[in-house]
Amino acid sequence: MTTDTRPIQTRSATPTLALGLVLLAAAGTFALTMGTRQTMGLFLSALNTSTALGLGSISLAFAFGQLWWGLTQPFAGAVADRIGTGRVILLGVLLVALGTFITPYMTSTAGLIFAIGVLAAGGAGMAGPSVLMAATARLVPAHKRGLASGIVNAGGSFGQFIMAPVAISLTAALGWASAMQWLGVMVLLALPAAWLLKGNSQALAAQAAAASGQKALSAREAIAQALATPSYRYLAAGFLVCGFHVAFLATHLPGVIAACGLPPEVGGWALAVIGLFNIVGSLAMGWAVGRWRMKSLLALLYATRGIAVLVFLLAPKTPAVVMVFAAVMGVTFLSTVPPTVGLVAKMFGTANMAMLFGIVMLSHQIGGFLGAYLGGSVFQATGSYDWVWYIDIALAAGAALVNLPIREAPLPRSTAPAAA
């Protein structure tokens, strides 16, 4: 596979068409990988019945998947920045398909961790937001990056909106095991994106640095600079809370709804509504990042989540209330990604963006591990999800506050003049 490092304007005589293909490839890949992962919660009860492992053990597999999805992204991002995005996406898509397909054959906790947590989640991390967002930022003009990141992020939401009803229909027609396997096969539709998004950021950065007589930052220097920057640490701390929210809802919202005595179909449609309204939130946030301070937008999103959860706890649990709650949470669900991506790009540029955003995504997935695991463990211990909701509200308030001190200013992206 060859590596094409030219900007998008020089790759095609019709830049608009080329831009559309880039966004379709990135958003479509995210739709298939995220849509598959976010519907796994619909199979939690069936897995528990089939394996008799208990909700806590199965939640551990899902939680490990959240953590591994985050752990793979800094490394996948570093490889994509230097070797090429296409190779990383190709391997990631194949792993998601394989892990999802073999999950019904797993009958032990270790087997579920391997299939769901290592293969599927690791593949989704390789073909996930850090690599896809960085490729998009590299291939589109700078003034369109905010909207482009919103469109790519909306792709993940659209995937959830489409995949949840598809999973429900396939389960009703074929059974849960075959339904899960068909979802794995559908992920292979993302394979053409490996060619459309090929290329790497370091080649462009090296060219720009050479033109200015300086040396581009190495991966180690870029990581050291980022970790020494307080604003980067604040951003990662807030994103950890985002991961807690997202993983808890994706994994346990169907169980929360079932515990309220509502039909299982309400849980599936609630996940679909979250995906639908996240499209609205992602696109709106992609538009907003070019007009307002990104740290203020993040603080607003986290505060809105906390208020929505509090109102949901106090309200009667009817299908209408669940759908309204799902819609509000959907607007804020992954709309944190465009301003987070924007802040990383603004502070550090695009040369090491996949790797640096991957580190922030790792923080997100540490929160995801806690959200997925605590949801099952707390319910198994107390018979209720209430304490998880209380933690969720407190974390949302903390995330809103920790984003306020962030400084939105570019940092040096090169070192001493290069040797002649």
N, C-alpha and C positions, 0 to 999 in steps of 0.2 A: 504494500500500500504506500503510495507516494505521499509526500507531505507538501501541501500548498500553503505558503505563509502569506500570500498576497492579500491585501485588504479586499473586502467584498466589491468595492467599486471597480477593481481591475479584473475581477474574475468573469464578468459578464457584461455584454453590451446593454443589458437591461437590468440595472441595479435593483429596481423595484421588484422584479421577478425573483432575482437572486435573494433579496432580503426576505421575500415571502417564503421561499423554499427553506431558508435557514430557520425561520421561526416555526414553520410547519414541522421540520425535522426535530427540532428541540422540544417543542410543545407536544408533538405526537409521542415522542419517546417518553417524556415525563408522564403523559396521560396513561400510557400502557403500564409503565413500571409502578407509578404511584397508585393508579387505579386498582391494580392487582393487590398491592400491599394493603391499601386502606380498606379493602373488602374482606380481608382475612378474619376480621372480628365476627363476620356472619357465620363462619365455620367453627367458632370456638365451642359452641354447645355440642355440635355434631362430633367434633374431635374428642370432647370429654366423654360423650356417650360411647363412642367407638373404642377408645383406649382405656377408659376407666382410670385415668391417671390423676384426676382431680383438677379443679380449676386453678389451683395454685401452681401445679407443675406445668400445665399448659401455658399459663400466663408467663412463667419463667422463660419458655421458648420464645414467646412473642416479645418479651422484654429484652432477651438477648439479641433478637433480631433488630430491635430499635438501637441498641448499643453498637452492634456490629455494622449496621448501616452507616452510623456516624464514624466509626473507626476507619472504615475503608475510604472515606471521602478525602481526607488530607493526602493519603498515599496515591489514590487514583488521580487526584488533582495534580499532584507533583509529576506523575508520569505523563498525564495529558499535557501539562505545560511544556514538557521537554521532548517527549517522544511523539505525541500526537493524540488528539481526541478520538479519532476513528477507531483505533485499536482498542482503546479502553471501553468505548461504548459497545463494540462488537462482543467482547468477552462478557461484559456486564449483562447484556440482553440474554445471551445464551445461559448464563448462570441463573438468572431469574426464572427462565422457562424451565430449566432442569429442576431447580429446587421446588417450584410450585407443583410440577408434575409428579414428583416422587413423594410429596408430603402424605397423601393418603395411605402409602405403604408403611409409614412409620408408626410403630406401636409403643415406643418408649420415649421418655423425656429426652434422652440423648439423641435419639433419632429425629425427633421434632426440632431440637436445637440445631442439628446439622442441616436439615432440609429447609426449615423456615428461617433460622437464625444465621446460618453460615452461607449457604448457597443463594437462596432467594434474596435475603437482605443484603448480602455482600454484593451480589450482582446489581441490585437496585441502587446501591451506593456508587458503584462504578459508572452506571448509566443514570446518575442522579443529578440533583440540582447544582452541586459545585462544579462538575464537569460541564453540564449543559449551559448553566448561566455564564460561565467563563468563556465557552465557545461562542455564545451569542454576543457577549460583550466584545470579543475579538473581531467578530465578523460584521458588526453593524456600526454605523457612525455613532460617535460619542453622544451627540444630542438626542439620539433615539434609544439609548440604552435603558432608560427608565421604563419607557413604554414597552420595549422589547422584553425586559425581565418580567414585567407584569403579564405579558401575553404567554411567555413560557410557563410562568407559575400558574396561570389560569389553565394551561394544558393539564397539569396535575389534577386540578379540581374537576375539570371536565371528565377526566378519566374516572375519578371517583363517582361522579354523577352518572356516568354511563355504566360502569362496571358493577355497581351495587344492584341495579335492577336486572342486569344480565346474569349476575351470580344467583339472584333469587329465582329467576326463570329457569336457568339451567338446573338448579337444585331440585325444583319442583318436577322437572321433566326427566332428569337423568339420575338424580341422587347427588348428595354432596361431594362424593369422591370424584365422580366424572366431571361435575361442574368445576371443581378446583383444577382438574387436569386440563380442561378446555381453556380456562383462564391462562394457564401456563403456555399453551400453544398460541394463544392470541398475542402474547408478548412478542413473539417472533416477527410480528408485523413491523416492529421498530428497527429491524436490521438495516434497511436502506439508509437510515440516519447516520450510520457509521461512515458512509462515504460522503454524505452532504456536509457533515460537520468536521471533516478531517482537517488537520493542521495543528500548529502549536503556537503558544504565545511567546515563548522564549526567543524564537528566531526573530520575531518582529522587535522585541525589546532589545536584542543584541544589535540589530541594525540601527535602531534609534540612538542607542548609547554610543555606538561607533561614530555616528554622524556628529555627535556632540563632543567627542573626544573623551568620553567617560566610560566606565565599566558598569554594566547592569548588575544589580544585586544578585548574589547567589541564593539558592533556596535557604541555606542556613542563615545567611544575613537577613533575608526577608522575614523569616520566622522570628529571629531575635529582635528585630525592629518592631514587629507586630506585638509580641508578648511584652515588650517594654513600654508599649503605648497604653496608657490608662483607658482611653476611649475604646480601644479594641477589646480590652478586658471587660469593660462595662457592656459592650455590645454582646459579647459572648455570654455574659451572665444573664442578660435579658432573654437571649435566645434559648438558654437552658429551660427557662420557664415555658417558653413557647412549645418546646418539645414535650414537656410534661402534659400540657393541655391537649396537644394533638394526639399523642399516643394513648392517653387515657380515653379520649372520646372515640378514637378509631377502634380501639380494642374492646372497650367495655360499655359504650353507649347502648348497643343492643341488649346487653345484660341489665343495665340500669332501667331501660324501658320495660323489659320483661319483669323485673322486680316490682315495678309499679302496677303490674297486673294487666298490661296492655298487650295486644296481639304481636307476635314476632314480626309481622309485616311492617309494623310501625317502626321498628328498629331499622329495617332495611331502607325504608323510605326516608327516615331521618338522616342516615348516612348519605343518601342521594341528595337530599336538600342541602346538607352541608357542602357537598361538592358543587351543586348548582350555584349557591350564593357565594361560594368562594371564588367562582369565576368573576362575579360582579366585584367582589372585594379586591381581587388581584388586579383586574384591569383598572379599577378606580385608583388603587394605590400606585400602579405604574404611571398613571397620569399625574398623580399628586406629588410624586417625589421630585418632579422638576419645578414645582411651584411653592412648596413649603419645606421647612426644615425636616429632614428625615428622622431625626431623633424625637421631634415632637409628634410626628405621625406614629412612631412606635409606642411612645408613652400613651397616646390616645387609644391605640388598639388594645394594649394590655389592660388599661383601666376599663374599657368597654367589656372585655371578657369577664373580669371580676364582677362587675355589676350584673351582667347577664346571668352568671351562675347563681348569684345571690337571689335574684328575682325568681329564677327557676326553682330553687329550693323552697321558696315561700309559696309558689303558685300551686294550684291543684294540677295533678298529673293527668291531663286529657290529651288525646291525639293532637288537638289544635295547639295546645300549649307546647307540646313536644316539637311540633313543626316550626312554630315561631322561634323557640329556643334554638333549634337547629339552623334556622335561617340567620339569626344574629351571630351565632358562633361561626357559621359558614363565612360570613362577611369578614371575620377577623382570623379565620382558621390558618391560612397560609399567606395572607396578605402582608404578613411581617417580612416575607422574603424580599420583595423589591426594595424597600428602604434599607434592609440589612445588606443586600448585595450592593446597593448604591453607596452605602457608607464605606464598605470595604474597597470598592473601586475608587472612590474619591480620595480615601486616605492613602492607598498603596498602589493605585494604578492596576493595569490588567496583566502585567508580566507574570506575576505569581498569584493571580487572583483565584484560580481553581484550588490551589493549595491552601491559601489563607482563608478563603470562604469555607473550604473543607474543614479547617480547624474549628471555625465557628459552628459548622454543622455537627461536628463531634460533640461540642457542648450541648447543642440542641438534642442530640440523641442520648446523652447521659440523662437529661431530663426525661426523654422518651422512655428510657429503661425504667426510671422510677415511676413514671405514670402508668405504664403497662403492668409492672410487677406489683406495685402497691395496690392498684385497683383490684386485682384478683386476691391478693393476700389479705387486705383489709376486709373485703367482703366475706372471704372464707372464715375469718376470725370473728367478725361481728354480725354477719348476716345483713350488712347494710353498706352502702357506698358513701354515707354521709360524711365520714371523717376525711375521705379523699376530696370531697367537694370543699370542705373547710380549708384544707391545705391549698387547694387550687385557688381559692379566693385570696388567701394571704400571699401566695406567690405572685399572683397577678398584680397586686398592689406594689410588691417589691420590684417587679419588672418595670412597672410604669415609672417608678422613682429612679431606678438605676440608669435609665436611658437619658435622663435630663442633663447630667454633666458631660455628655459626649461632646467633643469638639469636632466639628465638620471642617477639617482643614487638610489639604494634601501634605504628605510627608516626603522627604527625599527618597528618590527611587534609583539612585546611582551612587557609586563610590568614587574614589580618587580617579584621576585621568588614567586611561589605559596606557600600557606601555606601547611604545612605537613598534 
